Amino acid sequence: MLRKLSLILVAVVLSGACVVAQAADWKKFSPSGGNFSIQFPGTPKDTNARKNVNERVFNQHLYMYSDGDKAAYMLQYFDIEEKHRKSKSNREWLDGLQERVSVKANRTLLSNETIRISGYLARRMVLKDASGNVFFHTQLVLANNRMYTMLVVTNSKDSSAAQVRKFIRSFKIYK
């Protein structure tokens, strides 16, 4: 699932398919029921869907925005069923997701930092694809039974660094 989302974001970044944002267009985004807020550089497109993965059905909430050929921004969240959530520790969940977005997706991990956001364990990573031309700035946060994933896809490790930081670090969870 994350691989599919990454491919979509890569296509958006490389094609420049969405509206181009100006620096002053950053907007606080806090969808009903999401229990979070984050700053997007424009109005994100809502592509929520019901997913069936390994016989588990869940609601995936996905919000995406692209500022042309510079970067694509994505926030995804979904709830993990209680019985599956309790099968692993928070660190094991983050380790497993890190492996999925790096090794299993054929990406090279360039940096990795375990942090806390609003008291919840989180992981920040920068990865590059096999071509070395696409970079994934990722933040994973596990808050109780909800997994949040923030992703910014760029065409260079340092491109739009201030914007990447603004997006990822603006994420707040409401308790």
C-alpha positions as CSV (number, residue, x, y, z in Angstrom):
1,M,0.0,0.0,0.0
2,L,2.8,2.5,0.9
3,R,4.6,1.5,-2.3
4,K,1.5,2.4,-4.3
5,L,1.1,5.7,-2.6
6,S,4.8,6.5,-3.2
7,L,4.4,5.8,-6.9
8,I,1.4,8.1,-7.1
9,L,3.3,10.9,-5.3
10,V,6.4,10.4,-7.5
11,A,4.2,10.6,-10.6
12,V,2.6,13.8,-9.3
13,V,6.0,15.4,-8.5
14,L,7.5,14.5,-11.8
15,S,4.5,15.5,-13.9
16,G,3.7,18.7,-12.0
17,A,0.0,17.8,-12.2
18,C,-1.4,19.9,-9.4
19,V,-1.8,23.6,-8.9
20,V,1.4,25.5,-8.1
21,A,1.4,27.1,-4.7
22,Q,2.9,30.4,-3.6
23,A,4.9,30.6,-0.4
24,A,2.1,32.6,1.3
25,D,-0.5,29.9,0.6
26,W,0.4,27.8,3.6
27,K,-2.8,26.8,5.4
28,K,-3.6,25.0,8.6
29,F,-5.4,21.8,7.8
30,S,-7.5,19.9,10.4
31,P,-10.1,17.5,9.0
32,S,-13.1,16.6,11.1
33,G,-12.4,13.4,13.1
34,G,-8.7,13.4,12.3
35,N,-7.6,14.7,15.7
36,F,-4.6,16.5,14.2
37,S,-3.6,19.7,12.4
38,I,-0.8,20.3,9.9
39,Q,0.3,23.1,7.6
40,F,-0.1,22.4,3.8
41,P,1.3,24.8,1.2
42,G,-2.2,24.9,-0.4
43,T,-5.5,23.0,-0.2
44,P,-4.9,19.2,-0.2
45,K,-7.0,16.8,-2.3
46,D,-9.0,14.4,-0.2
47,T,-8.7,10.8,-1.5
48,N,-10.2,8.8,1.3
49,A,-11.0,5.1,0.6
50,R,-11.9,1.8,2.3
51,K,-9.0,-0.6,1.9
52,N,-8.8,-4.4,2.3
53,V,-5.2,-5.5,3.1
54,N,-4.6,-9.1,4.2
55,E,-8.3,-9.6,4.9
56,R,-8.4,-6.5,7.1
57,V,-10.7,-3.8,6.1
58,F,-9.9,-0.2,7.2
59,N,-10.6,3.4,6.3
60,Q,-7.6,5.1,4.8
61,H,-7.7,8.9,5.0
62,L,-5.3,10.4,2.5
63,Y,-4.7,14.1,1.8
64,M,-2.3,15.2,-1.0
65,Y,-1.0,18.4,-2.5
66,S,1.7,19.1,-5.1
67,D,3.4,22.4,-5.7
68,G,4.3,21.6,-9.3
69,D,7.7,20.1,-10.0
70,K,9.2,21.0,-6.6
71,A,7.4,18.6,-4.1
72,A,4.4,16.6,-3.3
73,Y,3.0,16.6,0.2
74,M,0.9,13.8,1.7
75,L,-0.7,13.0,5.0
76,Q,-2.3,9.6,5.5
77,Y,-3.9,8.1,8.6
78,F,-5.7,5.0,9.5
79,D,-6.9,3.2,12.6
80,I,-5.4,-0.2,13.6
81,E,-7.8,-2.7,15.1
82,E,-7.2,-3.1,18.8
83,K,-6.3,-6.9,18.6
84,H,-3.7,-6.2,15.9
85,R,-2.4,-3.0,17.6
86,K,-1.6,-4.8,20.9
87,S,0.3,-7.6,19.1
88,K,3.4,-5.3,18.9
89,S,5.1,-2.6,20.9
90,N,5.1,1.0,19.4
91,R,8.7,0.6,18.5
92,E,8.1,-2.7,16.7
93,W,5.2,-1.0,14.7
94,L,7.6,1.8,13.7
95,D,10.4,-0.6,12.9
96,G,8.1,-2.6,10.7
97,L,6.8,0.4,8.8
98,Q,10.3,1.7,8.4
99,E,11.3,-1.6,6.8
100,R,8.3,-1.4,4.5
101,V,9.1,2.1,3.3
102,S,12.8,1.4,2.9
103,V,14.0,-2.1,2.3
104,K,10.7,-3.6,0.8
105,A,10.2,-0.5,-1.4
106,N,13.8,-0.7,-2.7
107,R,14.8,2.7,-1.1
108,T,18.0,3.7,0.6
109,L,17.7,5.1,4.2
110,L,19.7,8.3,4.4
111,S,18.7,9.4,7.9
112,N,16.6,8.1,10.7
113,E,15.6,9.7,14.0
114,T,13.2,8.4,16.7
115,I,11.4,11.3,18.4
116,R,8.2,12.1,20.3
117,I,5.4,14.2,19.0
118,S,2.7,15.3,21.4
119,G,4.0,12.5,23.7
120,Y,3.7,9.8,21.1
121,L,6.6,7.8,19.6
122,A,7.5,8.9,16.1
123,R,10.1,8.2,13.4
124,R,11.5,10.8,10.9
125,M,13.4,9.5,7.9
126,V,14.9,10.6,4.6
127,L,15.1,7.9,1.9
128,K,16.0,7.9,-1.8
129,D,14.8,5.7,-4.6
130,A,17.0,3.3,-6.6
131,S,17.6,5.9,-9.3
132,G,18.9,8.4,-6.7
133,N,16.7,11.1,-8.2
134,V,13.6,11.0,-5.9
135,F,13.8,11.6,-2.2
136,F,11.2,10.7,0.4
137,H,11.0,12.8,3.6
138,T,8.9,10.7,5.9
139,Q,7.4,11.0,9.4
140,L,5.5,8.1,11.1
141,V,3.6,8.7,14.3
142,L,1.7,6.0,16.2
143,A,-0.9,7.5,18.5
144,N,-2.9,4.9,20.4
145,N,-4.5,2.9,17.6
146,R,-4.0,5.5,14.9
147,M,-1.0,5.5,12.5
148,Y,-0.2,8.9,10.9
149,T,2.2,9.1,7.9
150,M,3.5,12.3,6.5
151,L,5.5,12.2,3.3
152,V,7.1,14.9,1.1
153,V,8.5,13.6,-2.2
154,T,11.2,15.8,-3.8
155,N,13.7,15.6,-6.7
156,S,16.7,16.4,-4.5
157,K,17.6,15.7,-0.9
158,D,17.8,19.3,0.0
159,S,15.3,20.9,-2.3
160,S,12.6,22.9,-0.6
161,A,14.2,22.0,2.8
162,A,12.5,24.8,4.6
163,Q,9.1,23.8,3.2
164,V,9.7,20.1,4.0
165,R,10.5,21.0,7.6
166,K,7.5,23.3,7.8
167,F,5.1,20.6,6.7
168,I,6.5,17.8,8.8
169,R,7.2,19.7,11.9
170,S,3.8,21.5,11.9
171,F,2.0,18.2,12.6
172,K,0.2,18.3,16.0
173,I,-2.1,15.7,17.5
174,Y,-5.1,16.7,19.6
175,K,-5.6,14.6,22.6
